[in-house]
Amino acid sequence: MANTVTKPDADPIISAILTAFVLNLGHYLINGQQRKWLYSLIAILIGCVLCLVPGWIIAILSIIDSYQTAQRLQAGETIGENEYTFPPLFKVVQIIDKTATCSRA
């Protein structure tokens, strides 16, 4: 699989906190998923522009995904740089990113 991430030192709590409070950065800094970080952030911003509630919902989905992805990485899994762990976030982001994947969807 091209562009995969293996980070057994990923911390789910730190990933969730950074995703929640610092521009969704848990995906990028802790989980090593730059593309996922970018598209999730774009989806949150679009949701906020359309109406604040969709932006907040997408942000919460992103926090859950960041936490679950860090858990998978900590367990030793190798995942794609643009692979989503939480299917509801995947379904939202795949609208703007056709290369997104989700093994659990």
PEVENQUI-V595973 format. One record per backbone hydrogen bond with DSSP energy under -1.0 kcal/mol. CO is the residue of the C=O (numbers start at 1). NH is the residue of the N-H. Records with the same first field share a line. If there is no record, write none. Layout:
CO: NH, NH
//
This chain:
3: 81
5: 79
7: 10
11: 15
12: 16
13: 17
14: 18
15: 19
16: 20
17: 21
18: 22
22: 25
24: 27
25: 29
26: 31
27: 33
33: 37
34: 38
35: 39
36: 40
37: 41
38: 42
39: 43
40: 44
41: 45
42: 46
43: 47
44: 48
45: 49
46: 50
47: 51
51: 55
52: 56
53: 57
54: 58
55: 59
56: 60
57: 61
58: 62
59: 63
60: 64
61: 65
62: 66
63: 67
64: 68
65: 69
66: 70
67: 71
68: 72
69: 73
70: 74
71: 75
72: 77
73: 76
79: 5
80: 83
82: 101
86: 90
87: 91
88: 92
89: 93
90: 94
92: 95
93: 96, 97
97: 100
101: 84
//
